[in-house]
Amino acid sequence: MKILMLSTGFSQQNGVTVVTQKLTQLFREEQALDVDVLTFWPWEKNHAPVIFYSREKQKVFSFVHEFLTEIVPKQYDLLIFHNTVFSDIFLRVLPGEKATITDILQRFPGRRWLVVHSLAGRGALVDRLDLVDSFHLEAEQQLMGMADTIIHLTEEQQEMAKAFYPKHHVKTVVIPNGVDLANPITAMEQEETKRSYGFSDEVIGLFLGRVSPEKGVLELLSALPVIKKEFPAFMLLIAGNKEDDPFSKRAQQHALQLGLEENRDYRFLGWISDSRLKQRLISQAKIIVIPSYWEHFPLVALEAMAMDIPVVISDVEGPRGVFHLRNVEKRLALPIPAVSPKDISNRVIYALQHPSTMSEISARAKKEVLRQWTWSAVGKHYSALLWRVSAAQAVTQKIDCAAPP
């Protein structure tokens, strides 16, 4: 079987790219499949907008239409879209781009999967149009319609999609995200991390992710003065800001306007792309704070849970169900009721005041990660779905997503 992955630019190093890379590796190494990857990212000046990756080579293109005309003819059995970046509305962002998604599908007429990493901020955000734009909604609608199989990360996400796209529900399945289990952080690495960042006796809370409005970063910063009153040694680390990003600059300015002092109350660490450095930073944290307006299956939560670090996360669709946030006996993270400075500060303070409770939660979470959310476990779900593709090809009939292999 030959597969073409279509994803966002790898320079972004976000959850989408991580999943694309891990599945490519898994399909190649464990399934012995022929997998190529095509990425598109027209917004970053320092990187080529279109890059094609195969086992043998990497080739850069200025446009998707160049790739479609220049690439050596190849028939793919399966196209896997990892987000909506190849929709027409995003292709048109790149000046001079002539390709449409129809051109891609005609050039490679295989089966089509869509891995839905998020639903354009649907659900709780109907009254927050500043966090959702029509670009994402239009792209989402187009990709939902053209997919043969739609892969959701959680059952809640699947149900939400059913409400907005009922006619597509019959072609949906649920496969969660996975996580690599980190090798234990050595004492030498711990000391090196402390030394390089100048840590001493701080009680560290870590935000690790994209600094953008929907991630609740401004609200988290606004909660910090109250947290500091209860825990003067608390320091908030924000890893994920970019120097040239307007919202990152806005967040830094917001911290100053709150009267917070950099390097005492908070620090912006910049964009962290090195996976081992992420693990080292997580190991330094007392808690991981994820105060997003929406999430579905956040990788940083899985990474922290795998390392037995407690997570404090918004009670929103996705985490609410998959992490059992509203079940005190089963929850895998401490829920933040609403994305407000008051609720964030209350939950962070509670977490710091109740270390034994948080240890129980984190131990339960780690056990669950080891049971079902390693890439090895997730890979079995994809293997079953690939089997259905092969079976369908053999008998030339439509995939029955509900049928067991």
Long-range contacts (C-beta under 8 A, 24 or more apart in sequence): 1-33, 1-34, 1-77, 1-78, 1-386, 1-389, 1-390, 2-33, 2-34, 2-35, 2-36, 2-74, 2-75, 2-76, 2-77, 2-78, 2-110, 3-27, 3-33, 3-34, 3-35, 3-36, 3-76, 3-77, 3-78, 3-79, 3-80, 4-35, 4-36, 4-37, 4-38, 4-76, 4-78, 4-79, 4-80, 4-108, 4-110, 5-35, 5-36, 5-37, 5-38, 5-80, 5-82, 6-37, 6-38, 6-39, 6-40, 6-79, 6-80, 6-81, 6-82, 6-85, 6-86, 6-104, 7-37, 7-38, 7-39, 7-81, 7-82, 7-83, 7-85, 8-39, 8-40, 8-41, 8-82, 8-83, 8-85, 9-39, 9-40, 9-41, 9-44, 9-47, 9-49, 9-51, 10-39, 10-51, 11-41, 11-44, 11-46, 11-47, 12-41, 12-44, 13-271, 13-273, 14-210, 15-117, 15-177, 15-298, 15-299, 16-82, 16-83, 16-117, 18-299, 19-82, 19-115, 19-117, 19-177, 19-178, 19-299, 20-82, 22-178, 22-180, 22-375, 23-80, 23-382, 24-53, 26-375, 26-379, 26-382, 27-382, 27-386, 28-55, 30-379, 30-383, 31-383, 31-386, 33-386, 36-74, 36-76, 38-64, 38-67, 40-64, 40-85, 40-86, 40-90, 40-91, 40-94, 41-85, 42-90, 42-93, 42-94, 42-97, 43-93, 49-94, 62-96, 63-94, 63-96, 63-97, 63-98, 63-99, 64-91, 64-94, 64-97, 64-99, 64-103, 64-104, 65-97, 65-98, 65-99, 65-103, 68-99, 68-103, 68-104, 68-107, 74-108, 75-108, 75-110, 76-108, 76-110, 77-110, 77-111, 77-389, 77-393, 78-110, 78-111, 78-112, 78-113, 78-386, 78-389, 79-104, 79-105, 79-108, 79-110, 79-111, 79-112, 79-113, 80-112, 80-113, 80-114, 80-115, 81-112, 81-113, 81-114, 81-115, 81-143, 81-147, 82-115, 82-117, 83-115, 83-117, 84-136, 84-139, 84-140, 84-142, 84-143, 85-139, 86-143, 87-138, 87-139, 87-142, 87-143, 88-142, 89-135, 89-138, 89-139, 89-142, 90-135, 90-139, 101-142, 101-143, 101-146, 105-146, 111-148, 111-149, 111-389, 111-392, 111-399, 112-146, 112-147, 112-148, 112-149, 113-147, 113-148, 113-149, 113-150, 113-151, 113-385, 114-143, 114-144, 114-146, 114-147, 114-149, 114-150, 114-151, 115-151, 116-150, 116-151, 116-152, 116-153, 116-157, 116-161, 116-296, 117-153, 117-296, 117-297, 118-294, 118-295, 118-296, 119-157, 119-160, 119-161, 119-164, 119-296, 121-214, 121-293, 121-294, 122-160, 122-164, 122-294, 123-160, 123-294, 123-316, 123-317, 124-293, 124-294, 124-316, 124-317, 125-214, 125-293, 125-294, 128-293, 130-213, 131-213, 131-214, 131-293, 141-165, 144-168, 147-171, 148-398, 148-399, 149-173, 149-385, 149-399, 149-401, 151-175, 151-385, 153-177, 153-296, 153-297, 153-318, 154-296, 154-297, 154-317, 154-318, 154-321, 154-322, 155-321, 155-322, 156-317, 156-318, 156-320, 156-321, 156-322, 157-296, 157-317, 157-318, 160-317, 170-401, 171-399, 171-401, 172-401, 173-385, 173-401, 175-378, 175-381, 175-382, 175-385, 176-297, 176-322, 176-372, 176-373, 176-378, 176-381, 177-297, 177-299, 177-302, 177-373, 177-378, 178-302, 178-373, 178-374, 178-375, 178-376, 178-377, 178-378, 178-379, 179-299, 179-302, 179-303, 179-305, 179-306, 179-369, 179-373, 179-374, 179-375, 180-275, 180-374, 180-375, 181-306, 181-370, 181-374, 182-279, 182-303, 182-306, 182-307, 185-279, 185-280, 185-283, 185-307, 189-280, 189-283, 190-280, 190-283, 190-284, 192-280, 193-280, 193-281, 193-283, 193-284, 194-284, 197-267, 197-269, 197-284, 198-263, 199-284, 201-233, 202-233, 202-234, 202-235, 203-231, 203-233, 203-234, 203-235, 203-286, 203-352, 204-234, 204-235, 204-237, 204-284, 204-285, 204-286, 205-234, 205-235, 205-236, 205-237, 205-285, 205-286, 205-287, 205-288, 205-289, 205-348, 206-236, 206-237, 206-239, 206-281, 206-282, 206-284, 206-285, 206-287, 206-288, 206-289, 207-236, 207-237, 207-238, 207-239, 207-240, 207-288, 207-289, 207-290, 207-291, 208-239, 208-240, 208-272, 208-278, 208-281, 208-282, 208-288, 208-300, 209-239, 209-240, 209-290, 209-292, 209-298, 209-300, 210-240, 211-238, 211-240, 211-241, 211-242, 211-245, 211-247, 211-248, 211-251, 212-247, 213-247, 213-293, 214-292, 214-293, 214-294, 215-291, 215-292, 215-293, 216-291, 216-292, 216-293, 216-314, 216-339, 216-344, 217-251, 217-291, 218-250, 218-251, 218-254, 219-291, 219-339, 219-340, 219-341, 219-344, 220-289, 220-291, 220-341, 220-344, 221-251, 221-254, 221-255, 221-258, 221-260, 221-266, 222-254, 222-258, 222-341, 223-341, 223-342, 223-344, 223-345, 223-348, 224-255, 224-258, 224-260, 224-265, 224-266, 224-345, 225-258, 225-259, 225-260, 226-341, 226-342, 226-345, 226-349, 227-345, 227-348, 227-349, 227-352, 228-265, 230-349, 230-352, 230-353, 231-349, 231-352, 234-348, 234-352, 235-264, 235-265, 235-266, 235-267, 236-265, 236-266, 236-267, 236-289, 237-266, 237-267, 237-269, 237-281, 237-285, 238-266, 238-267, 238-268, 238-269, 239-269, 239-270, 239-271, 239-272, 239-278, 239-281, 240-271, 240-272, 241-268, 241-269, 241-270, 241-271, 242-270, 242-271, 243-270, 278-303, 279-303, 279-307, 282-307, 282-309, 283-307, 283-309, 285-309, 286-310, 286-351, 286-352, 287-311, 287-312, 287-348, 287-351, 287-352, 287-358, 288-312, 289-313, 289-344, 289-348, 290-314, 290-319, 291-336, 291-339, 291-344, 292-316, 292-339, 293-339, 294-318, 295-319, 297-322, 301-333, 302-369, 302-373, 305-332, 305-333, 305-362, 305-365, 305-366, 305-368, 305-369, 306-366, 306-369, 306-370, 307-366, 308-362, 308-363, 308-365, 308-366, 309-362, 310-334, 310-351, 310-358, 310-359, 310-361, 310-362, 311-361, 311-362, 311-365, 312-336, 312-347, 312-348, 312-351, 314-338, 314-339, 323-365, 330-364, 331-361, 331-364, 332-361, 332-364, 332-365, 332-368, 333-361, 333-365, 334-358, 334-361
